[in-house]
Amino acid sequence: MKYTTALLTFAVMMFFANACASAREGLSDTQVEQIHQLVENKFPASGAGAAVLVLKNNKVIYEQAFGQAVIEFQVPMRTNSLLNLGSITKQFTAVAILMLQEAGKLSLEDNIAQYIPEYQQAHSNIITIKHLLTHTAGIPNYDGKNGYTHHGTEKDSFEMILSAFNVVPLEFKPGSNVNYSNSGYILLGRIIEKISKLSYQEFIATRIFDKLGMKDSQFYDYYSVVPGLAKGYEIEEQAPYNIVHGKAVKPSLLGDGGIVSTLSDLTKWYKALDTNTLISSQNLALAHSAYILEDGRNTKVGLGWKVANLGPFKTVEHGGNNHGFENYILQLPEKQLVVMVFTNLNRSYPGSLAEKIAAVVTGLPIAEKQKIALSTEQLDRYTGKYQYADGDVRSIQREGDILVSVRNGGQKLQLIPFDNNKFYFADAPVYWLRFEQDKVTGVNTMYSESRVNPYIKAKQVL
């Protein structure tokens, strides 16, 4: 008992020491306390954890850990805990491609057929490296295709993953639309291997980790014992939404995910990007610019990053999640600000938390969607079935005085009204649905929206 009390006392002392240091470096005591409360409200001391860092003008002005790295044994999360970054890995893949372009080894406008002739769809469609980087190639995600599943513990070869989507037709003409595709980044990883004559992991480790002194960064392997690695958890998909063990997920070692790292190492990464240690300022600007489709629509997707806005400020950002970890990095280039929120809890939506922390630091108002009350008659206007362009169907149903959403017969999700025609998802408030009714036909159009993604439109079919 005395040992436990001593640990708690030490943890409290360290928090206040970090808080005081933050105040000296540019955050007021009030801002520090605001950030602390925002994080603690989502990650209480006894639950899953979060490691949070704020970088301003390349200086750490806030760094604190919350909750538990291993809940069962009450092992606290630490600021140097290792966490699985998931799709934040994609920015490393994108920078690796840009490094090869600067070395004269490839061009972003190259047809990928010359590098990956084994990919069948590249022979009947013109797909460029840039299409892969910006998720505009139309290549469907490999998970769930031809019986493939990402659940499990064994490493998959490139050939095995490719077989899942190799014969599946593209979802759209390359450059005409945008749809997030892990498959595209698997192909990018292969291109890096073909050109460099190194495995994807070796290229990232030797050309980036070693060069930047990212000594704690490595690639996830289910069977490896990694000191300091937090254990992954997730929130149940059904009520009562308990925290449970994260499902086993196969290692992603081919470009779309898999890096395990720390706040400190990612700080080195962002400093290196800012000082053009790896790629030129021109190529970094390209990576941080949204791709514009053939019809002029903004995809809000750069090369390995999403590009959007928070209030009046441009943002460059990306998240990463799997069954056990969910992380987010939000950058405001104009303010020289980077906010990192790493967690060992999937479905915890750290992107929303990163937004609020950035608002505290910059003095922006913290945006909250305020729930409003709608009558059953108003709710009934939006019930029905809605079909997206890819064939998916979302059913909107009224149950008493609430609306629920079911996509393709899957999980039932509660919708919360915050405007007469707008509803956010109760368990994921960063996403919402907007309904527009044709005044002549009375038929609705539904728009799936978020701050960082272009809307996806669905027509009412029933």
C-alpha positions in Angstrom: 0.0 0.0 0.0 2.9 2.4 0.9 4.5 1.6 -2.5 1.3 2.4 -4.4 0.8 5.6 -2.5 4.3 6.6 -3.3 3.8 6.0 -7.0 0.6 8.1 -7.0 2.4 10.9 -5.2 5.2 10.8 -7.7 2.8 10.8 -10.6 1.0 13.9 -9.3 4.3 15.7 -8.6 5.5 14.9 -12.2 2.2 16.2 -13.7 2.5 19.5 -11.9 6.2 19.7 -12.8 5.3 19.3 -16.5 2.4 21.8 -16.2 4.7 24.4 -14.7 7.3 23.8 -17.4 4.5 24.2 -20.0 3.5 27.5 -18.5 7.0 28.8 -18.7 7.4 27.8 -22.3 4.3 29.6 -23.6 1.1 28.1 -22.1 -0.7 29.9 -19.2 -1.6 27.9 -16.1 -5.2 28.2 -17.3 -4.5 26.7 -20.7 -2.5 23.8 -19.1 -5.4 23.1 -16.8 -7.9 23.2 -19.7 -5.9 20.7 -21.7 -5.5 18.5 -18.7 -9.3 18.5 -18.1 -10.1 17.8 -21.7 -7.9 14.7 -21.8 -8.7 13.5 -18.3 -12.4 13.6 -19.1 -11.9 11.1 -21.9 -9.1 9.1 -20.3 -9.6 8.8 -16.5 -6.8 7.4 -14.3 -8.2 3.9 -14.1 -9.0 3.3 -17.8 -7.1 3.1 -21.1 -4.5 5.8 -21.6 -3.4 8.7 -23.8 0.0 10.4 -24.3 -0.3 14.0 -25.4 2.3 16.4 -26.7 2.0 20.0 -28.1 4.9 21.3 -30.2 5.1 25.1 -30.8 7.8 26.6 -32.9 9.6 23.3 -32.7 9.6 23.4 -28.9 7.6 21.1 -26.6 5.3 23.2 -24.6 3.1 20.5 -23.2 3.7 16.7 -22.7 1.7 14.6 -20.4 0.4 11.0 -20.1 -3.0 9.9 -18.7 -4.6 6.6 -17.8 -3.2 3.2 -18.1 -0.9 1.5 -20.5 -2.0 -1.9 -19.1 -5.3 -1.7 -17.4 -5.3 -5.2 -15.8 -2.1 -4.4 -13.8 -2.6 -0.6 -13.5 0.6 0.1 -15.4 0.4 3.8 -16.1 0.7 5.3 -19.5 4.0 7.3 -19.8 5.0 10.0 -22.2 7.7 7.6 -23.6 5.3 4.6 -24.0 5.4 2.9 -27.3 2.1 2.9 -29.3 1.1 1.4 -32.7 0.6 4.4 -35.0 -1.6 2.7 -37.6 -2.2 4.8 -40.6 0.1 7.6 -39.4 2.6 5.3 -41.1 1.3 6.6 -44.5 3.1 9.9 -44.1 6.4 8.0 -43.8 5.5 6.1 -47.0 4.6 9.4 -48.8 7.9 11.1 -47.7 9.9 8.0 -48.8 8.3 8.3 -52.3 9.2 12.0 -52.4 12.8 11.2 -51.3 13.0 8.8 -54.2 11.6 11.4 -56.6 14.2 13.9 -55.4 16.9 11.3 -56.0 15.7 11.1 -59.6 14.5 7.5 -59.2 10.8 8.1 -60.1 8.2 10.7 -60.8 4.8 11.1 -59.2 3.3 11.2 -62.7 4.8 7.8 -63.5 2.3 5.0 -64.5 2.6 2.4 -61.8 2.4 -0.4 -64.4 6.1 0.0 -65.0 6.9 -0.7 -61.3 4.2 -3.2 -60.4 3.3 -5.2 -63.6 1.8 -7.9 -61.4 -1.1 -5.5 -60.5 -3.6 -6.4 -63.3 -5.8 -3.3 -63.1 -2.8 -1.1 -63.9 -2.7 -2.5 -67.4 -6.2 -1.4 -68.3 -6.2 1.9 -66.4 -3.7 4.7 -66.2 -2.9 4.9 -62.5 -0.1 7.2 -61.4 2.0 7.2 -58.2 0.2 10.4 -57.3 -3.2 8.7 -57.6 -2.0 6.2 -55.1 -0.7 8.8 -52.7 -3.9 10.8 -52.8 -6.4 7.9 -52.6 -7.8 8.9 -56.0 -6.8 5.7 -57.9 -10.1 4.0 -57.3 -8.4 0.9 -55.9 -10.7 -0.9 -53.4 -9.5 -1.7 -49.9 -8.1 -5.2 -49.7 -9.8 -6.2 -46.4 -12.9 -8.3 -47.0 -12.1 -8.9 -50.6 -11.9 -12.5 -51.9 -12.1 -13.8 -48.3 -9.1 -11.8 -47.0 -9.3 -10.5 -43.4 -6.9 -8.3 -41.5 -7.7 -10.1 -38.3 -5.0 -12.5 -37.1 -1.4 -12.6 -36.1 0.6 -14.0 -39.0 2.6 -11.8 -41.4 1.1 -11.7 -44.9 3.3 -11.4 -48.0 2.7 -8.7 -50.6 1.5 -11.4 -53.0 -1.1 -12.6 -50.6 -2.6 -9.2 -50.0 -2.4 -8.3 -53.7 -4.4 -11.4 -54.5 -7.3 -10.0 -52.5 -7.8 -7.0 -54.8 -5.8 -7.8 -57.9 -8.8 -8.8 -60.0 -11.4 -6.5 -58.4 -12.4 -3.7 -60.7 -11.5 -0.1 -59.8 -14.3 1.8 -58.1 -14.0 4.8 -60.4 -11.7 6.2 -63.1 -8.4 7.3 -61.6 -8.5 11.1 -60.8 -12.2 11.4 -61.0 -13.1 10.7 -57.3 -11.5 10.0 -53.9 -11.9 7.0 -51.6 -9.5 6.0 -48.8 -7.5 3.0 -49.9 -5.1 1.0 -47.8 -4.5 -1.1 -51.0 -2.9 1.9 -52.7 -0.4 2.3 -50.0 0.5 -1.4 -50.1 1.4 -0.8 -53.8 3.4 2.3 -52.8 5.4 0.2 -50.3 6.1 -2.3 -53.1 7.3 0.5 -55.4 9.7 1.7 -52.7 11.0 -1.9 -52.5 11.4 -2.3 -56.2 13.4 0.9 -56.6 15.5 0.9 -53.5 16.2 -2.9 -53.5 15.4 -2.8 -49.8 12.4 -4.1 -47.9 9.9 -1.4 -47.0 10.8 -1.7 -43.3 14.6 -1.5 -44.1 14.1 1.6 -46.2 12.2 3.4 -43.5 14.5 2.2 -40.7 17.8 3.1 -42.4 16.8 6.2 -44.4 14.5 7.8 -41.8 14.6 6.3 -38.3 18.4 6.0 -38.2 19.1 9.3 -39.9 16.8 11.2 -37.4 17.8 9.3 -34.3 14.3 7.8 -33.9 15.7 5.0 -31.7 12.4 3.9 -30.3 10.7 3.5 -33.6 10.2 0.1 -35.2 7.6 -2.1 -36.9 4.9 -4.0 -35.1 5.2 -7.7 -34.9 2.6 -9.6 -32.8 5.2 -12.1 -31.6 7.9 -9.7 -30.6 8.3 -8.7 -26.9 8.7 -4.9 -27.0 9.6 -3.2 -23.7 7.4 -0.2 -23.0 4.8 -1.1 -25.6 1.3 -0.2 -24.3 -1.4 -2.9 -24.6 -4.2 -2.2 -27.0 -7.9 -2.0 -26.1 -11.1 -1.1 -27.8 -14.6 0.1 -27.0 -17.3 -2.5 -27.6 -19.5 -1.8 -30.7 -22.7 -2.6 -28.8 -24.1 -1.4 -25.5 -22.9 -1.2 -22.7 -19.8 -0.1 -24.6 -17.3 -1.5 -22.2 -13.5 -1.4 -22.7 -12.3 -4.8 -23.9 -9.1 -6.3 -25.3 -8.2 -5.2 -28.8 -8.7 -7.8 -31.5 -5.6 -9.4 -33.0 -4.6 -7.6 -36.2 -2.0 -8.8 -38.7 1.1 -6.7 -38.9 1.0 -4.1 -41.6 4.5 -4.0 -42.9 4.0 -2.9 -46.5 3.3 0.8 -46.5 -0.2 1.3 -45.1 0.6 1.0 -41.4 2.6 -0.8 -38.8 5.0 1.7 -37.3 5.4 1.6 -33.5 6.7 4.8 -32.0 6.7 7.4 -29.2 5.9 11.1 -28.8 9.6 11.9 -28.6 10.4 10.2 -31.9 7.5 11.8 -33.7 8.7 15.1 -32.5 12.0 14.4 -34.2 10.1 13.5 -37.3 8.1 16.7 -37.4 11.2 18.8 -36.7 13.0 17.1 -39.6 10.1 17.9 -41.9 10.1 21.5 -40.8 13.8 21.9 -41.4 13.8 20.0 -44.8 16.2 17.3 -43.5 14.5 14.6 -45.6 12.7 16.4 -48.5 12.7 19.9 -49.9 10.3 22.7 -48.8 8.7 22.5 -52.3 8.0 18.8 -51.9 6.7 19.2 -48.4 4.4 22.0 -49.6 3.2 19.5 -52.3 2.5 16.8 -49.7 0.6 19.4 -47.6 -1.6 20.5 -50.6 -5.0 19.0 -51.3 -5.5 17.1 -54.5 -8.1 18.7 -56.8 -10.2 16.3 -58.9 -10.8 16.6 -62.6 -14.1 18.3 -62.0 -12.6 20.8 -59.6 -13.7 19.2 -56.3 -11.3 19.5 -53.3 -10.5 16.0 -52.0 -9.0 17.4 -48.7 -6.3 14.8 -49.3 -2.6 15.6 -49.8 0.3 13.1 -50.0 0.1 11.0 -46.8 -1.8 13.8 -45.0 -5.3 15.3 -45.0 -5.6 19.0 -45.6 -8.5 21.0 -44.1 -9.2 23.9 -41.8 -9.8 24.6 -38.1 -11.4 27.9 -37.8 -9.4 30.4 -40.0 -6.3 28.2 -40.0 -5.2 25.6 -42.5 -4.6 22.2 -41.0 -2.4 19.3 -42.1 -3.4 16.1 -40.2 -3.9 12.4 -40.1 -5.0 9.7 -37.7 -4.3 6.0 -37.4 -6.3 3.3 -35.7 -6.7 -0.4 -35.5 -8.2 -2.8 -33.0 -6.3 -1.6 -30.0 -4.8 1.8 -30.7 -6.1 5.2 -32.1 -3.9 8.2 -32.6 -4.1 11.6 -34.2 -1.6 14.3 -35.2 -3.0 17.8 -36.0 -0.7 20.5 -37.5 -1.5 24.2 -38.0 1.4 25.4 -40.2 0.6 29.1 -39.9 0.8 28.9 -36.1 3.9 26.5 -36.1 1.8 24.2 -34.0 1.6 20.4 -33.8 -0.7 18.5 -31.5 -0.2 14.8 -31.0 -2.7 12.5 -29.2 -1.7 8.9 -29.0 -4.0 6.3 -27.3 -4.3 2.6 -26.6 -8.0 2.7 -27.1 -9.7 2.2 -30.5 -13.0 4.2 -31.1 -11.9 6.9 -28.7 -11.7 9.6 -31.5 -8.6 11.4 -30.5 -8.9 13.7 -33.5 -11.7 15.6 -31.8 -9.5 15.9 -28.7 -6.6 17.2 -30.8 -9.0 19.9 -32.3 -10.0 21.1 -28.8 -6.4 21.2 -27.6 -5.4 23.2 -30.7 -8.3 25.6 -30.0 -7.1 26.1 -26.4 -3.5 26.9 -27.5 -4.6 29.3 -30.3 -7.4 30.9 -28.5 -10.1 29.6 -30.8 -13.5 28.8 -29.4 -13.9 25.1 -28.7 -16.5 23.9 -31.2 -19.2 21.7 -29.7 -22.3 20.5 -31.6 -25.3 21.3 -29.4 -28.1 18.8 -29.3 -31.5 20.1 -30.2 -35.0 18.7 -29.9 -36.9 17.7 -33.0 -40.5 16.5 -33.2 -41.3 13.0 -34.4 -42.8 14.7 -37.5 -39.5 16.4 -38.2 -37.6 13.2 -37.7 -39.9 11.3 -40.0 -38.9 13.6 -42.9 -35.5 11.8 -43.1 -36.4 8.2 -42.6 -35.9 5.8 -45.5 -33.1 4.1 -47.4 -30.3 6.0 -49.1 -27.9 4.6 -51.7 -24.3 5.7 -52.2 -22.6 5.7 -55.6 -20.7 2.5 -54.6 -23.9 0.7 -54.0 -23.8 0.8 -50.2 -27.2 1.5 -48.6 -27.8 3.4 -45.3 -31.2 2.9 -43.7 -32.5 5.8 -41.5 -35.1 4.7 -39.0 -37.0 6.4 -36.2 -37.2 4.5 -32.9 -39.4 6.5 -30.5 -38.0 10.1 -30.5 -34.6 9.3 -32.0 -33.2 8.4 -35.4 -30.8 5.5 -35.9 -28.6 4.7 -38.9 -27.8 1.2 -40.2 -25.4 0.8 -43.1 -25.6 -2.4 -45.1 -27.4 -4.2 -42.3 -24.5 -3.5 -39.9 -24.4 -1.9 -36.5 -27.2 0.4 -35.4 -25.9 3.9 -34.6 -27.9 6.6 -32.8 -28.1 10.0 -34.5 -28.2 13.3 -32.5 -29.8 16.4 -34.1 -27.8 19.6 -33.9 -29.7 21.5 -36.6 -33.0 21.0 -38.3 -31.4 18.8 -41.0 -28.1 17.7 -39.5 -27.4 14.8 -37.2 -24.1 13.7 -35.7 -23.3 10.1 -34.7 -23.6 9.7 -30.9 -20.5 7.5 -30.7 -18.5 9.5 -33.3 -19.5 13.2 -33.2 -16.7 14.1 -35.7 -19.0 12.6 -38.4 -22.5 13.8 -39.3 -25.3 13.4 -41.8 -26.9 16.3 -43.6 -30.3 16.0 -45.4 -31.5 18.2 -48.3 -35.1 17.8 -49.6 -36.0 18.4 -53.2 -38.9 21.0 -53.0 -40.6 19.5 -56.1 -40.3 15.7 -55.6 -39.9 15.6 -51.8 -37.0 13.1 -52.3 -34.1 13.6 -49.9 -30.4 13.7 -50.7 -28.1 12.7 -47.8 -24.6 13.9 -47.4 -22.1 12.1 -45.1 -19.7 14.8 -43.9 -16.8 15.6 -41.6 -14.4 18.4 -41.2 -11.5 16.6 -42.8 -13.3 14.5 -45.6 -15.2 15.6 -48.7 -18.9 14.8 -48.5 -20.2 11.6 -49.9 -23.7 11.9 -51.4 -26.5 9.3 -51.2 -29.9 9.4 -52.9 -33.1 8.3 -51.2 -34.3 5.2 -52.9 -37.2 4.2 -50.6 
